[in-house]
Amino acid sequence: MGFGSYDESEQERQQNDGGDAGDGSTVDAHENEHEGEASFEAGASTDDLVSQLQTMKDDGDDDEE
């Protein structure tokens, strides 16, 4: 079996497994909804983080040469 044959059979299998909209296999996007709150503390100031980002960018420029 050549690579092209695999591609055709794989495509046919995906079309067959895809199912129809009327077969009752719908997805409920709200099935696992959760209400709550998330928060975090960076532990560094914005200036510190921007400075660290600039250092990382400068280090990355050295690698590209």
KOLGU-4560 file (N, C-alpha, C; in nm, 3 decimals, padded with zeros to 5 digits):
<recs>
<n_xx: 00.085 n_yy: -00.117 n_zz: 00.000 ca_xx: 00.000 ca_yy: 00.000 ca_zz: 00.000 c_xx: 00.090 c_yy: 00.123 c_zz: 00.000 mol: A seq: 1 type: MET>
<n_xx: 00.067 n_yy: 00.213 n_zz: -00.094 ca_xx: 00.144 ca_yy: 00.335 ca_zz: -00.103 c_xx: 00.091 c_yy: 00.441 c_zz: -00.009 mol: A seq: 2 type: GLY>
<n_xx: 00.166 n_yy: 00.545 n_zz: 00.003 ca_xx: 00.124 ca_yy: 00.654 ca_zz: 00.093 c_xx: -00.007 c_yy: 00.716 c_zz: 00.047 mol: A seq: 3 type: PHE>
<n_xx: -00.025 n_yy: 00.729 n_zz: -00.083 ca_xx: -00.149 ca_yy: 00.785 ca_zz: -00.137 c_xx: -00.270 c_yy: 00.700 c_zz: -00.101 mol: A seq: 4 type: GLY>
<n_xx: -00.253 n_yy: 00.568 n_zz: -00.102 ca_xx: -00.363 ca_yy: 00.478 ca_zz: -00.065 c_xx: -00.402 c_yy: 00.499 c_zz: 00.081 mol: A seq: 5 type: SER>
<n_xx: -00.303 n_yy: 00.516 n_zz: 00.166 ca_xx: -00.331 ca_yy: 00.540 ca_zz: 00.307 c_xx: -00.413 c_yy: 00.668 c_zz: 00.323 mol: A seq: 6 type: TYR>
<n_xx: -00.372 n_yy: 00.773 n_zz: 00.254 ca_xx: -00.443 ca_yy: 00.901 ca_zz: 00.266 c_xx: -00.589 c_yy: 00.885 c_zz: 00.226 mol: A seq: 7 type: ASP>
<n_xx: -00.616 n_yy: 00.814 n_zz: 00.118 ca_xx: -00.754 ca_yy: 00.797 ca_zz: 00.073 c_xx: -00.835 c_yy: 00.716 c_zz: 00.173 mol: A seq: 8 type: GLU>
<n_xx: -00.778 n_yy: 00.607 n_zz: 00.223 ca_xx: -00.852 ca_yy: 00.524 ca_zz: 00.318 c_xx: -00.873 c_yy: 00.598 c_zz: 00.450 mol: A seq: 9 type: SER>
<n_xx: -00.773 n_yy: 00.675 n_zz: 00.493 ca_xx: -00.787 ca_yy: 00.752 ca_zz: 00.616 c_xx: -00.896 c_yy: 00.856 c_zz: 00.602 mol: A seq: 10 type: GLU>
<n_xx: -00.902 n_yy: 00.921 n_zz: 00.487 ca_xx: -01.005 ca_yy: 01.022 ca_zz: 00.464 c_xx: -01.143 c_yy: 00.958 c_zz: 00.466 mol: A seq: 11 type: GLN>
<n_xx: -01.158 n_yy: 00.842 n_zz: 00.402 ca_xx: -01.287 ca_yy: 00.773 ca_zz: 00.401 c_xx: -01.327 c_yy: 00.733 c_zz: 00.543 mol: A seq: 12 type: GLU>
<n_xx: -01.229 n_yy: 00.685 n_zz: 00.623 ca_xx: -01.259 ca_yy: 00.643 ca_zz: 00.760 c_xx: -01.306 c_yy: 00.762 c_zz: 00.842 mol: A seq: 13 type: ARG>
<n_xx: -01.242 n_yy: 00.877 n_zz: 00.826 ca_xx: -01.282 ca_yy: 00.995 ca_zz: 00.901 c_xx: -01.421 c_yy: 01.042 c_zz: 00.861 mol: A seq: 14 type: GLN>
<n_xx: -01.454 n_yy: 01.032 n_zz: 00.734 ca_xx: -01.587 ca_yy: 01.073 ca_zz: 00.689 c_xx: -01.692 c_yy: 00.979 c_zz: 00.747 mol: A seq: 15 type: GLN>
<n_xx: -01.662 n_yy: 00.851 n_zz: 00.753 ca_xx: -01.757 ca_yy: 00.754 ca_zz: 00.807 c_xx: -01.772 c_yy: 00.768 c_zz: 00.958 mol: A seq: 16 type: ASN>
<n_xx: -01.663 n_yy: 00.798 n_zz: 01.028 ca_xx: -01.667 ca_yy: 00.812 ca_zz: 01.173 c_xx: -01.721 c_yy: 00.947 c_zz: 01.216 mol: A seq: 17 type: ASP>
<n_xx: -01.726 n_yy: 01.043 n_zz: 01.125 ca_xx: -01.768 ca_yy: 01.179 ca_zz: 01.158 c_xx: -01.909 c_yy: 01.187 c_zz: 01.209 mol: A seq: 18 type: GLY>
<n_xx: -01.996 n_yy: 01.100 n_zz: 01.164 ca_xx: -02.135 ca_yy: 01.101 ca_zz: 01.209 c_xx: -02.214 c_yy: 01.212 c_zz: 01.146 mol: A seq: 19 type: GLY>
<n_xx: -02.343 n_yy: 01.199 n_zz: 01.152 ca_xx: -02.433 ca_yy: 01.301 ca_zz: 01.100 c_xx: -02.486 c_yy: 01.384 c_zz: 01.214 mol: A seq: 20 type: ASP>
<n_xx: -02.531 n_yy: 01.503 n_zz: 01.182 ca_xx: -02.586 ca_yy: 01.591 ca_zz: 01.285 c_xx: -02.713 c_yy: 01.533 c_zz: 01.346 mol: A seq: 21 type: ALA>
<n_xx: -02.783 n_yy: 01.451 n_zz: 01.272 ca_xx: -02.909 ca_yy: 01.396 ca_zz: 01.321 c_xx: -02.897 c_yy: 01.264 c_zz: 01.395 mol: A seq: 22 type: GLY>
<n_xx: -02.776 n_yy: 01.218 n_zz: 01.427 ca_xx: -02.761 ca_yy: 01.088 ca_zz: 01.491 c_xx: -02.762 c_yy: 01.095 c_zz: 01.643 mol: A seq: 23 type: ASP>
<n_xx: -02.786 n_yy: 01.213 n_zz: 01.700 ca_xx: -02.796 ca_yy: 01.224 ca_zz: 01.845 c_xx: -02.662 c_yy: 01.240 c_zz: 01.915 mol: A seq: 24 type: GLY>
<n_xx: -02.554 n_yy: 01.251 n_zz: 01.842 ca_xx: -02.422 ca_yy: 01.262 ca_zz: 01.905 c_xx: -02.376 c_yy: 01.408 c_zz: 01.905 mol: A seq: 25 type: SER>
<n_xx: -02.454 n_yy: 01.495 n_zz: 01.966 ca_xx: -02.418 ca_yy: 01.636 ca_zz: 01.971 c_xx: -02.332 c_yy: 01.662 c_zz: 02.094 mol: A seq: 26 type: THR>
<n_xx: -02.265 n_yy: 01.772 n_zz: 02.094 ca_xx: -02.179 ca_yy: 01.810 ca_zz: 02.204 c_xx: -02.245 c_yy: 01.924 c_zz: 02.280 mol: A seq: 27 type: VAL>
<n_xx: -02.251 n_yy: 01.910 n_zz: 02.410 ca_xx: -02.306 ca_yy: 02.015 ca_zz: 02.495 c_xx: -02.191 c_yy: 02.100 c_zz: 02.547 mol: A seq: 28 type: ASP>
<n_xx: -02.175 n_yy: 02.218 n_zz: 02.490 ca_xx: -02.063 ca_yy: 02.304 ca_zz: 02.527 c_xx: -02.074 c_yy: 02.355 c_zz: 02.670 mol: A seq: 29 type: ALA>
<n_xx: -02.190 n_yy: 02.349 n_zz: 02.730 ca_xx: -02.210 ca_yy: 02.401 ca_zz: 02.864 c_xx: -02.214 c_yy: 02.290 c_zz: 02.969 mol: A seq: 30 type: HIS>
<n_xx: -02.182 n_yy: 02.167 n_zz: 02.928 ca_xx: -02.191 ca_yy: 02.053 ca_zz: 03.018 c_xx: -02.099 c_yy: 02.068 c_zz: 03.139 mol: A seq: 31 type: GLU>
<n_xx: -01.980 n_yy: 02.123 n_zz: 03.120 ca_xx: -01.883 ca_yy: 02.132 ca_zz: 03.229 c_xx: -01.851 c_yy: 02.276 c_zz: 03.267 mol: A seq: 32 type: ASN>
<n_xx: -01.949 n_yy: 02.362 n_zz: 03.262 ca_xx: -01.925 ca_yy: 02.501 ca_zz: 03.300 c_xx: -01.909 c_yy: 02.511 c_zz: 03.451 mol: A seq: 33 type: GLU>
<n_xx: -01.817 n_yy: 02.598 n_zz: 03.491 ca_xx: -01.793 ca_yy: 02.619 ca_zz: 03.633 c_xx: -01.793 c_yy: 02.769 c_zz: 03.659 mol: A seq: 34 type: HIS>
<n_xx: -01.849 n_yy: 02.805 n_zz: 03.771 ca_xx: -01.845 ca_yy: 02.944 ca_zz: 03.811 c_xx: -01.743 c_yy: 02.957 c_zz: 03.922 mol: A seq: 35 type: GLU>
<n_xx: -01.668 n_yy: 03.063 n_zz: 03.918 ca_xx: -01.568 ca_yy: 03.082 ca_zz: 04.021 c_xx: -01.477 c_yy: 03.196 c_zz: 03.987 mol: A seq: 36 type: GLY>
<n_xx: -01.368 n_yy: 03.202 n_zz: 04.058 ca_xx: -01.275 ca_yy: 03.311 ca_zz: 04.042 c_xx: -01.134 c_yy: 03.257 c_zz: 04.049 mol: A seq: 37 type: GLU>
<n_xx: -01.048 n_yy: 03.309 n_zz: 03.966 ca_xx: -00.907 ca_yy: 03.270 ca_zz: 03.968 c_xx: -00.823 c_yy: 03.396 c_zz: 03.983 mol: A seq: 38 type: ALA>
<n_xx: -00.718 n_yy: 03.384 n_zz: 04.061 ca_xx: -00.628 ca_yy: 03.498 ca_zz: 04.078 c_xx: -00.487 c_yy: 03.444 c_zz: 04.100 mol: A seq: 39 type: SER>
<n_xx: -00.391 n_yy: 03.532 n_zz: 04.081 ca_xx: -00.252 ca_yy: 03.494 ca_zz: 04.104 c_xx: -00.173 c_yy: 03.617 c_zz: 04.143 mol: A seq: 40 type: PHE>
<n_xx: -00.060 n_yy: 03.593 n_zz: 04.204 ca_xx: 00.030 ca_yy: 03.702 ca_zz: 04.238 c_xx: 00.161 c_yy: 03.676 c_zz: 04.167 mol: A seq: 41 type: GLU>
<n_xx: 00.205 n_yy: 03.772 n_zz: 04.089 ca_xx: 00.326 ca_yy: 03.755 ca_zz: 04.012 c_xx: 00.451 c_yy: 03.758 c_zz: 04.100 mol: A seq: 42 type: ALA>
<n_xx: 00.446 n_yy: 03.830 n_zz: 04.208 ca_xx: 00.562 ca_yy: 03.840 ca_zz: 04.295 c_xx: 00.666 c_yy: 03.937 c_zz: 04.243 mol: A seq: 43 type: GLY>
<n_xx: 00.638 n_yy: 04.002 n_zz: 04.132 ca_xx: 00.731 ca_yy: 04.100 ca_zz: 04.076 c_xx: 00.650 c_yy: 04.217 c_zz: 04.021 mol: A seq: 44 type: ALA>
<n_xx: 00.715 n_yy: 04.331 n_zz: 04.018 ca_xx: 00.645 ca_yy: 04.449 ca_zz: 03.966 c_xx: 00.643 c_yy: 04.443 c_zz: 03.813 mol: A seq: 45 type: SER>
<n_xx: 00.559 n_yy: 04.524 n_zz: 03.754 ca_xx: 00.549 ca_yy: 04.531 ca_zz: 03.608 c_xx: 00.683 c_yy: 04.572 c_zz: 03.548 mol: A seq: 46 type: THR>
<n_xx: 00.750 n_yy: 04.668 n_zz: 03.612 ca_xx: 00.881 ca_yy: 04.713 ca_zz: 03.563 c_xx: 00.982 c_yy: 04.599 c_zz: 03.564 mol: A seq: 47 type: ASP>
<n_xx: 00.981 n_yy: 04.517 n_zz: 03.670 ca_xx: 01.072 ca_yy: 04.403 ca_zz: 03.677 c_xx: 01.045 c_yy: 04.304 c_zz: 03.564 mol: A seq: 48 type: ASP>
<n_xx: 00.918 n_yy: 04.277 n_zz: 03.539 ca_xx: 00.881 ca_yy: 04.182 ca_zz: 03.435 c_xx: 00.917 c_yy: 04.233 c_zz: 03.296 mol: A seq: 49 type: LEU>
<n_xx: 00.896 n_yy: 04.363 n_zz: 03.272 ca_xx: 00.932 ca_yy: 04.423 ca_zz: 03.142 c_xx: 01.083 c_yy: 04.418 c_zz: 03.123 mol: A seq: 50 type: VAL>
<n_xx: 01.156 n_yy: 04.445 n_zz: 03.227 ca_xx: 01.302 ca_yy: 04.441 ca_zz: 03.221 c_xx: 01.350 c_yy: 04.299 c_zz: 03.190 mol: A seq: 51 type: SER>
<n_xx: 01.288 n_yy: 04.201 n_zz: 03.255 ca_xx: 01.324 ca_yy: 04.061 ca_zz: 03.230 c_xx: 01.291 c_yy: 04.022 c_zz: 03.086 mol: A seq: 52 type: GLN>
<n_xx: 01.178 n_yy: 04.067 n_zz: 03.035 ca_xx: 01.140 ca_yy: 04.039 ca_zz: 02.896 c_xx: 01.241 c_yy: 04.100 c_zz: 02.800 mol: A seq: 53 type: LEU>
<n_xx: 01.282 n_yy: 04.222 n_zz: 02.826 ca_xx: 01.381 ca_yy: 04.287 ca_zz: 02.739 c_xx: 01.512 c_yy: 04.211 c_zz: 02.740 mol: A seq: 54 type: GLN>
<n_xx: 01.554 n_yy: 04.162 n_zz: 02.856 ca_xx: 01.676 ca_yy: 04.083 ca_zz: 02.866 c_xx: 01.663 c_yy: 03.955 c_zz: 02.785 mol: A seq: 55 type: THR>
<n_xx: 01.548 n_yy: 03.891 n_zz: 02.791 ca_xx: 01.525 ca_yy: 03.768 ca_zz: 02.715 c_xx: 01.530 c_yy: 03.796 c_zz: 02.565 mol: A seq: 56 type: MET>
<n_xx: 01.470 n_yy: 03.908 n_zz: 02.524 ca_xx: 01.472 ca_yy: 03.945 ca_zz: 02.383 c_xx: 01.615 c_yy: 03.972 c_zz: 02.336 mol: A seq: 57 type: LYS>
<n_xx: 01.693 n_yy: 04.043 n_zz: 02.419 ca_xx: 01.832 ca_yy: 04.074 ca_zz: 02.384 c_xx: 01.913 c_yy: 03.946 c_zz: 02.372 mol: A seq: 58 type: ASP>
<n_xx: 01.892 n_yy: 03.850 n_zz: 02.462 ca_xx: 01.962 ca_yy: 03.721 ca_zz: 02.456 c_xx: 01.923 c_yy: 03.645 c_zz: 02.329 mol: A seq: 59 type: ASP>
<n_xx: 01.799 n_yy: 03.655 n_zz: 02.288 ca_xx: 01.751 ca_yy: 03.588 ca_zz: 02.167 c_xx: 01.813 c_yy: 03.646 c_zz: 02.042 mol: A seq: 60 type: GLY>
<n_xx: 01.841 n_yy: 03.776 n_zz: 02.042 ca_xx: 01.904 ca_yy: 03.842 ca_zz: 01.926 c_xx: 02.046 c_yy: 03.789 c_zz: 01.907 mol: A seq: 61 type: ASP>
<n_xx: 02.115 n_yy: 03.758 n_zz: 02.015 ca_xx: 02.252 ca_yy: 03.706 ca_zz: 02.006 c_xx: 02.252 c_yy: 03.568 c_zz: 01.941 mol: A seq: 62 type: ASP>
<n_xx: 02.151 n_yy: 03.487 n_zz: 01.964 ca_xx: 02.144 ca_yy: 03.351 ca_zz: 01.910 c_xx: 02.122 c_yy: 03.350 c_zz: 01.761 mol: A seq: 63 type: ASP>
<n_xx: 02.059 n_yy: 03.453 n_zz: 01.707 ca_xx: 02.022 ca_yy: 03.455 ca_zz: 01.565 c_xx: 02.139 c_yy: 03.492 c_zz: 01.474 mol: A seq: 64 type: GLU>
<n_xx: 02.245 n_yy: 03.547 n_zz: 01.529 ca_xx: 02.358 ca_yy: 03.591 ca_zz: 01.446 c_xx: 02.444 c_yy: 03.476 c_zz: 01.404 mol: A seq: 65 type: GLU>
</recs>
